[in-house]
Amino acid sequence: SIALLQIAQAHANEMGAAQHRINEINQRVLAGASR
């Protein structure tokens, strides 16, 4: 159904945002470790 597709899309958007935050944190950790 359309509702399920919308839920799946919202979930995918959430996962993408979470992954982006994790990537930013990893970048900061790596930058700090390389100093």
Backbone as JSON Lines, residues from 0, in Angstrom:
{"i":0,"aa":"S","n":[0.83,-1.2,0.0],"ca":[0.0,0.0,0.0],"c":[0.87,1.25,0.0]}
{"i":1,"aa":"I","n":[0.25,2.37,-0.29],"ca":[0.99,3.63,-0.33],"c":[1.53,3.99,1.05]}
{"i":2,"aa":"A","n":[0.73,3.69,2.09],"ca":[1.17,4.01,3.45],"c":[2.47,3.29,3.78]}
{"i":3,"aa":"L","n":[2.57,2.02,3.38],"ca":[3.79,1.26,3.65],"c":[4.97,1.86,2.92]}
{"i":4,"aa":"L","n":[4.75,2.31,1.68],"ca":[5.83,2.92,0.92],"c":[6.3,4.2,1.6]}
{"i":5,"aa":"Q","n":[5.35,4.97,2.11],"ca":[5.71,6.22,2.78],"c":[6.5,5.95,4.05]}
{"i":6,"aa":"I","n":[6.09,4.91,4.79],"ca":[6.81,4.55,6.01],"c":[8.22,4.1,5.66]}
{"i":7,"aa":"A","n":[8.34,3.28,4.62],"ca":[9.66,2.79,4.2],"c":[10.55,3.95,3.78]}
{"i":8,"aa":"Q","n":[9.97,4.92,3.05],"ca":[10.75,6.06,2.6],"c":[11.21,6.91,3.78]}
{"i":9,"aa":"A","n":[10.31,7.12,4.74],"ca":[10.66,7.9,5.92],"c":[11.78,7.2,6.69]}
{"i":10,"aa":"H","n":[11.7,5.88,6.76],"ca":[12.73,5.1,7.46],"c":[14.06,5.25,6.74]}
{"i":11,"aa":"A","n":[14.04,5.18,5.42],"ca":[15.26,5.32,4.63],"c":[15.86,6.71,4.85]}
{"i":12,"aa":"N","n":[15.01,7.72,4.91],"ca":[15.5,9.08,5.14],"c":[16.17,9.19,6.5]}
{"i":13,"aa":"E","n":[15.55,8.56,7.51],"ca":[16.11,8.58,8.86],"c":[17.47,7.9,8.88]}
{"i":14,"aa":"M","n":[17.57,6.75,8.21],"ca":[18.82,6.0,8.18],"c":[19.91,6.82,7.48]}
{"i":15,"aa":"G","n":[19.54,7.52,6.41],"ca":[20.51,8.35,5.69],"c":[21.02,9.48,6.57]}
{"i":16,"aa":"A","n":[20.12,10.09,7.32],"ca":[20.52,11.19,8.21],"c":[21.41,10.67,9.32]}
{"i":17,"aa":"A","n":[21.08,9.5,9.86],"ca":[21.89,8.91,10.93],"c":[23.28,8.57,10.41]}
{"i":18,"aa":"Q","n":[23.33,8.01,9.19],"ca":[24.62,7.65,8.61],"c":[25.47,8.9,8.39]}
{"i":19,"aa":"H","n":[24.81,9.99,7.97],"ca":[25.53,11.24,7.74],"c":[26.14,11.74,9.06]}
{"i":20,"aa":"R","n":[25.36,11.66,10.15],"ca":[25.87,12.09,11.45],"c":[27.04,11.23,11.89]}
{"i":21,"aa":"I","n":[26.92,9.92,11.68],"ca":[28.01,9.0,12.05],"c":[29.26,9.35,11.25]}
{"i":22,"aa":"N","n":[29.09,9.63,9.96],"ca":[30.23,9.98,9.11],"c":[30.92,11.25,9.62]}
{"i":23,"aa":"E","n":[30.12,12.24,10.02],"ca":[30.69,13.49,10.53],"c":[31.48,13.23,11.81]}
{"i":24,"aa":"I","n":[30.92,12.4,12.7],"ca":[31.62,12.09,13.95],"c":[32.92,11.36,13.65]}
{"i":25,"aa":"N","n":[32.88,10.41,12.72],"ca":[34.08,9.67,12.35],"c":[35.15,10.61,11.81]}
{"i":26,"aa":"Q","n":[34.73,11.57,11.0],"ca":[35.67,12.54,10.43],"c":[36.37,13.3,11.55]}
{"i":27,"aa":"R","n":[35.58,13.73,12.57],"ca":[36.15,14.49,13.67],"c":[37.11,13.63,14.48]}
{"i":28,"aa":"V","n":[36.74,12.37,14.7],"ca":[37.6,11.46,15.47],"c":[38.91,11.24,14.72]}
{"i":29,"aa":"L","n":[38.81,11.0,13.41],"ca":[40.01,10.77,12.61],"c":[40.88,12.01,12.58]}
{"i":30,"aa":"A","n":[40.27,13.18,12.46],"ca":[41.04,14.42,12.43],"c":[41.76,14.62,13.76]}
{"i":31,"aa":"G","n":[41.08,14.29,14.86],"ca":[41.7,14.44,16.17],"c":[42.82,13.43,16.37]}
{"i":32,"aa":"A","n":[42.65,12.22,15.85],"ca":[43.64,11.17,16.04],"c":[44.9,11.42,15.22]}
{"i":33,"aa":"S","n":[44.74,12.15,14.11],"ca":[45.88,12.35,13.21],"c":[46.8,13.48,13.69]}
{"i":34,"aa":"R","n":[46.33,14.26,14.68],"ca":[47.16,15.37,15.15],"c":[48.29,14.88,16.03]}
